[in-house]
């Protein structure tokens, strides 16, 4: 492998997709583990790959997760094979099955068994066993690795977008109209697509493709297809956020917006109060010759 070209590709993917290089490397390691398992592993086995960033060499490990009766359930045959103590067997059967994962001998090891080798072992720890080296894979295993990389990168992108816009809920964002249909308007927000539903549009306001507008980020909904970013132009708090951009006395704490009554597209009333003597709340909101309120 040309490792210099490989690390350069990781950097490029990281930059293009907005992911950390550590995350991209982790995805590649998961893909290599899937390829190894496809070609050499046993069914149900947990395999981990560790890629050495200096040499390009990959080490593969079989992983056993340490569990006890609080984390897994067993069928009767497994209980007979692995648990000789009758009291322990009863404990395993006490808990409801849907609260625990199914015990798999290929990827789990009971704590009492693991303690024979390491007295300090705890539930949740991993026991790794080095597997045979492998650097070249067949076509099917390579295809598996490719699919895992594409899928995991797509999932990581969705998580990134979700986190980014979740943190912006209740804030002003800027977007360009990308598409208009009978009910919704779709905005390009940079790393995501904002949806402006009909009920969040301002009556009488004209929208056209390519137009840039400020929007209130109402909420982010998680769907099977990824995050839905719902924006608004009609929400009352949109006005207060616009005033915050135009009136520095609000962010400075000298003026406070007490309440807002709004009929989007028709009229808006804002109640303000001054928290500092000598500061004219209404004058500051209106601005010299009405420049601030006009901008809003």
N, C-alpha and C positions, 0 to 999 in steps of 0.2 A: 504494500500500500504506500502511495506517496503521501506521507503523513502531513507534510507542509501544505499540500493542496487540500487535504482533508480538514485541517484546522482552519484554513482560509474559507472553506465552504461552510463550516460551523459559524464563523463570524458573519458571513454573508446572510445566512438564514436567520441568525439572531437579530441582525439589523433590519432585515426586510419584514420579519414577523413581529418585531417588538418584544422578543423573548430574551431572557438572559442566556449567555453561553452555557452556564451550568444546566439550565433547563433543557436546552437543545441536546447537550451531551447525555443527560439523563434519558431523554427519549431515544437516542441512538443506542444506549446500553440496553434499554427495554426491548428494542427491536432485535438486537443481536441475541439477547436471551431467548426471545420468541423463535428466532431462526434455529438456534442450538436445540431448543426443546423439540421443534418440529422434526429435526433430522436425527437427533441422538437421544433425546430425553424420553422419560416414561410418562404415561398418561397421568395427569393430576400432579405431576412433579412441579415444584417451584424452583426456577432457575434464575440466577442473577449473573449479569455480566459486568465486569469492571474493566473499563478501558484506560490504559495508561497513556496519559496525554503527552508524555515525553517520548515514549518508544513506539506508540501505536499498537502495542500488543494488548490482546484482550484475554482476561482470565475469566473462567466460568465456574460457578459454584452451585451446588445443590443446597437449598435452604430448607431447614426445618424450623417451624415456629413453635415455641414453647407454649402449651395450653394446659388448662385444667378444667374441672367441671363447670366453672363459672363462664367459660368462653366457648365451649363446644358441647355438642350432644353426640351420643354414639348409638348404634343399633346393638341389639342383643349379642350378636356374634362378636362384635368388636369388644364389648364389655367382658365377655367370657375369655377372649384371647389376651386382653391387656390388663384387666383389673381383676385381681384375685380376691381382694378384700371385699366382703359383702357390704360393709357399711359404705365404702367408697362407691360401689356400684349403685347403691340406693341414692347417694348424693347426686350422681350423674343423671339419674332418671327424675329427680325432683323438679328441676327447673323446666319451664315451658320451652319446647323445642324451638319455637319461632324467635326466642330471645338469644339464641346461640347459633354458631355456624356448625355445619356438619363436619365431624372429624374425618380427616383424610390421612391415612397412614403414610402417603407419599409426601405430604407437606407439613404434617403436625407431629409433635412428639409430646407425650405427657410429662408434666413437670417432675413427677416422681421418678420417671425413667431418666430424664436429663440430669437429675441431681446425682445419679450414680457416677457421672463423669465430672460434674461441676456443682459443688454444694451451693455456690452463690448464684446459681441460675434463677431467673425470675420469669413469671408469665409475661409473654410479649417479646422476650429475647429471641434472637435468631441464632441457630447453629449452622455454620457454613462448612461444607465439605468440598474440597477442590475437585473439579471434574477434569476429564481429559481435554487437553488443548485442541482447539479447532479454529482455524483462521479462514478457511475456504468452505463455502456452502454450495449445495446444489441449487438448481433453478427454483424449485418449489419453496425451499427454505429462504432463498434470497427474495422471492416474491412476497413471502410472509413478512420479512423484515421491512420491505418497502411499504407495504400496506400499514404496518404498525406505525412507522415513522409519519406517514401522511395523516393517519387518523389522530395520533397523539399530538402532532403539531396543531392540527385543526382544533382539537379540544383545548389545548393550552392557549391558543389565540382567543377562543370564546371566553375562557376564564379570565384572561387579561382584560378583555374589553368589558366584561361584566364588572370586574373590580374597579376599573378606571371610571366607568360611568356611575357605578353605585356610589362612589365617593363624591360625585358631582350632583347627586339628587338635591333639588331645591336651589340650584345655582343657574346662572345664565350661561348658555352655550351659543355658539355661532354656527350656522349651517347654511349650505347652499342647496336650493331645491333641485332634486335629482329627477323626480318623477311625480306626476299628479294623476290620481285615478278618481273614480266617482265619489269615494268616501275619504280616502287618506291622502296626505301629502308626505312624500319621503324626502328627507334631508340628508345630505352627505355631511357627517359630523367629523370627518377625518378618519378615525379608526372604527367608526360604527355608523349605522343608518338610523336616523331618528324618524319616528312616525308621528305625524301631526293628525290626530283623528278629527273628524268633522266637528264634534262637540267642543274641541279645544281650539278651533279656528275662530277668528274674529269676523263677525258678520259684516259684509260690505268690503272686506279687505280683499284686494286682488293679488293673486299669486301667479307667478310664471316661472318656468324652468330656468335655472341659472341665477335666480335671484338670491342674494345673501340676506339672511334675517337673523335677528337675535331671538332666542327661544328660551323658555323656562323648562328645565329638565324635571319633569313631573315624577317619573318612576322608571325603574328598570325591571322588566318581567322576565323570568327564566322560562323558556319554552324548549321543546325538543329540538327545534331548529337553531337554537341559540338565543341570546338575549334580545328582547324587544325593548328599545329605548323610546319611551313615550314622552313627547314634548308638548308644550302648550304655548299659545299666544293669548289665551283668554283668562288664565288663572289669575286671581287677584294679587297673589304674591309676586307675580311677574312685574307689576308696577313698582312695588317696593324695592325689588332687586335692581330695576332700571334707575330708580332714584338714587340708590346706593352708589351706582357707577357715576352719576352726574353730580351728586352733592357730597363732597368730602366731609361735611359736618356730621353726616349720618354715621359713616364708618368711624369718625373720630369720637362719637358719643355725645356731641353737643346737642344734637337734635335726634328725637326719637319718633318713629312712625307708630302711632297708637292703634289705628285701625284703617281699613280700606273697604269701601263699597264700590263695586264695579259692575257696570253693564257693558260688557266688551263690545267695542265698536260704536258706543253711544256716549257714555259719560263715566267718569270716575271721581269719587270723592275720597280725599285723604285727610285724616286727622293727625296733626303733628304737634309735638310739644318741645319746648326748649329745656334742656337740662343745665344750661349755663347762663348766668345773668349777662345781659348785653347782647345775646345772640337772638336775632329775629328769626323765628322758625319759618314763618310763611315767606319772608323775604329771601331766606336762604334757599328754600325749595323752588321758588319762582325764578330767582336769579336776576341779574341785571338785564332789564328790558325783556324779561321772560325767557331768556336763552336756555335756562336749565329745564324748565317745564316743557318748553317747545321741543327740546331734544328727546324727552321722554315720550 
